[in-house]
Amino acid sequence: MDYTWYIDWDWSSNANSPRPGLPNKLFVMRHSERIDKVFGKDWTYRAFNDEGRYHRFDLNMPTKLFRRDAEDYLLDSPITRAGIFVAERIGYALKVNKTIPDIIYTSPSLRCIQTATAVSCGMGRPDIQLRIEPGLFQKTWVHNRIPLFMSPNELEEQGFNIDASYVPILRRHGLCEKCETIKSYSYRVHRTLGQILRRRENARTAQIVLLVGHATTVDLTASYFMDRIGTKNNYKRCVPYCAFVSFERRYDGWMRTNMLPPMTYNGFCSQPDFEFLNRRPYV
């Protein structure tokens, strides 16, 4: 069952007319398949020698990785070659559907940045600059420490198209390592999303916005429109790699729309569990 998910908005007298510069469509997706979940947490010990040189031991691994401490890759995993392919297919579908995003926000995690880049390439729009937004990062208590993210300048040096002028809604040092709870994490993502939806761009048309984040990013985006706080432990099963959910602004709120078919191969399907996403707030 589909619900109309509401958000307070200052509507003009002509409520059916999209406002220029404001988001009219919102897409959110989970990152692609990550290396450490395919090859295990010890993959860096097998892929890097004592001198720190990288060599792939499987064809599903990147042909090359930029020089970086192996421990940083343990906390900030890249995606696989299969993951790049699936993300590119998502991008190509957006191109065919004529719904190419105007703006792409991504979590600072490398896997999300790589996924967003692959989507852009699949759309034939590698010129779209990515906005790195720490507010979209996953819950922090799953890490012993917050990963040492690559800076926008470092990412640009490695060939990623980054909007270096973008001022993030939440700075990197605003992420709490130990004190963040499910509730405060939900509020953090909701605040970030709320500001993104209210941000007016210098454009004459309504904007299409894509968020690339984590499984919980997808779940909490859905919960934002349902006044629901928190997520569940089975979110990864219900929100698989490259799960894609779309929302469209209507005169009376935001509604989830069926924008793209899922990507299915070899027992994998990117289709999210919409019954899970549509669950009502706890009473």
N, C-alpha and C positions, 0 to 999 in steps of 0.2 A: 504494500500500500504506500502510495506517495502522499506526503504531507506538504503543505505550504509552510515554509519556515520563515517566521517574521523577524524583522529587525526594525527598530524605531528609525524613522527617516523624516526629514523635513521636505515634504513633497510640494511641488509647485501646483498651481491651479490646473495645469494640464498634466495630470498624473501619469498618463500613458506615454508621454514623450521622454525618452532618455535624456539625461542632462549631459551636455558636452563636457568631456574631461573626467567624468566620474565613471567608475566601473558599472557596466551593465550586465556583463557575464563574468562569472568567476569559475575558474577551473582549478582543481587541486588534485595532485597525484603524489603517490609514494615513489621513492627512488627505485632504481632498478636493482637487479640481483647483485649482492655484494660478495666480494671475494672470500672474506673470512667465513661466511656461512656455507660456502661451497667446499673450500679446501681446509677449513679448520683454523683455529686461533693460532696455530703454529706455522701458518703459511709463510710468514716473514722469515723464519729460521731456515726454510727450505729455498726461499727465493732470493735471499741476500747472502753474499759471502762475507768473509771476515773484513774485507775492504769496503763493504757496503755497496758492492756492485749487484745490480738486479739481473736475474735471468729467470725467465718463465719456465716452469716445469710442466705446464699444460697449455694446450692451444686455446683454452677458454680464458686465459689470463692476458692482461695487456701486453702488447709487444714491447713496450718500454714504460718505465715509471721515472718521474723526475727525482733527482737526488733529494733525499729527505731521511731523517732518522727512522730506522725500522720500527721503533716503538711508536712513533707518530702514526704510522700506517696501521698499527694494531688498534689504536683508538679511533682512527679516522680512515676506514677502509675504502679503497676504490671499488669500482664495479667491474664485472666480468665483460668479456667480449659479447657474450649472449645478452647481457644486460644492455649494452650499447645498442645492439640490434633491435631489441624490443622497444627501447625508448625512441629510436629513430622511426619505428613503425607507428608509434603513437603520434609523433610529429607529422609524418606523412598523412595520417588519417585526418589530422586537423587541417592540413593544407587542402586535401580533397574536399573536406567539409566546408571549406572557406570560413573557418573560424580560427584564424591565426591570432594568437595573443599579441596585444600591443606592448604589454609589460610582463616580465617574468621575474618573480621573487623566488629566491631559493635559500634554504637553510645553509649555514656555512660549512656543513659536512661535505667532504670531497665527493662522496657518492651522490649527493643531491646536485652539486654543481656539475658533475659529469653527466648526470641524467638530463638536467636542463639543457646542457650543451648539445647532447645527442638529439633531444626533441627539436631544438632550434635547427640543427642540420637536417633532420627529417622533414621539417617544414620548408626547407630551402631558404631559411632566414637566419643564417649564422651571424648576421649583422646586429641582431637584437642583443643589447647589452643586459647582462644579468645583474640584478640587484641582490646583494648578499644581505640577508636579514637574520641576525642572531635570534630574534624573537621567535623564529620558526624552528629553532633547534629542538631536538627531542628532550624528554625528561632527563634531568642531569644526574639523578641519583643512581643511574645504572652504571656510571663510570667511577673509577677510583679518583679520577681527576678529569676536568673538562679537557677535551683534545686541544692540542696546539694547532688551531686552524691556520691555514695558509692565508696570508694577507691579500687584499685585492691586488696590490702591486706584484706579489709573488705569483698569483694566479695569472695575471696579464703576461708576465714574463714566460709562463708556460703555455701561452697561446689561448687562454680562455678570454672570452670577450666580456669584461667586467665593467660595470658602470662605477668608475672610481669616484665620481662626484656624488654618488648616492649617500645620504646621511641616514643610517639605520634608525629604526624606531627604538630598538633596544641595542645598546652597545655590548660588545663582547664581555666586558667586565661586569655587566649587569646580570649575567647568568650566575645563579647561586649553585654551588657544588653540593652542599650538604643539607641546607635548610629548605630546599624546595620540596613541597608535598604535591600529591595529585591535585589538590584544590588550587594551590598557588601556581602550579604548572598550567592548569586549565585557564586560569585567569591571565597568565602571561601570553598564551597563544591567542586567547580571545581579545585581549587588548591590542595585540599586534594586528590581528585580522580587522578589528574595528577601525583602526587608523588607516589601514590599507584601503578599506572600502570607502572611507571618507576623504581620501586624498584626491584632490582635483589636479589633473594634468593639464599642461598647456596644449590642448587639442580641441578641435571643433566637433569631434564625434565622441559618442560614448565609448568607453574603453573595455577591452577584453583582457582580463588579468589571469595569469597562471601562477599558482603556487606549487613549488616542488619541495617536498619535505619528507616526513617520516610517516609510518603507519598511524601514529597518534595524531599527526597533523591533519590527516584526512578525517579521522574520527572526531577530532575537536572542532574542525570546521563545520562538520554536520551538526555537532552539538551546539555550536554558536547560534545557529538559527532556531534551535529548539529549546533554548534556555536550560540546557543540561550541562552539568559540571562533571568532569572526570571521565575516565575511560576504563576499559576492562582488560583483564590479563590475556584474553584470547584475541586481542586486536590484531596481532600479526597474521593469525590464520584467517581472520575476517577481512583484512586489508592486505592482500598479497602485493608482491613487487609490481610496480607500475599501475597499481589500482588507480583509476581515473574517475573523478566525480565532477559533474558540472552543475552550476546553479545559474539561474537567470533572474534578474530583477523584474518583478511584475508590479502592477499598480498597488497591490496590497501586501507586498513583501517579496521575499526571495523564495523561489521554488526550484527543487532539484529537477533537472531535465536529463533525458537519456540522449547524450550527445554522441558517444562513440561505442561501437561494439567492443568486446574484450579481445585480448590477444591470447590465443590458446595454442599450445604446442607440447608434445611429449608429456602429457599429464599435468602441465602447468596451465593455469588460467588467471589472467589479471583481473577478472571480475570481482569486485568487492561484494561482501555480504550486505545487501541493502536492508535486510531485516535487522541486522546488527546496527547499522548506521541510523536506522529509523526508530530505534528503541526510545521509549519515552523516559522522561526524567524519573528518578526514583522518588517514591512517595514517602 
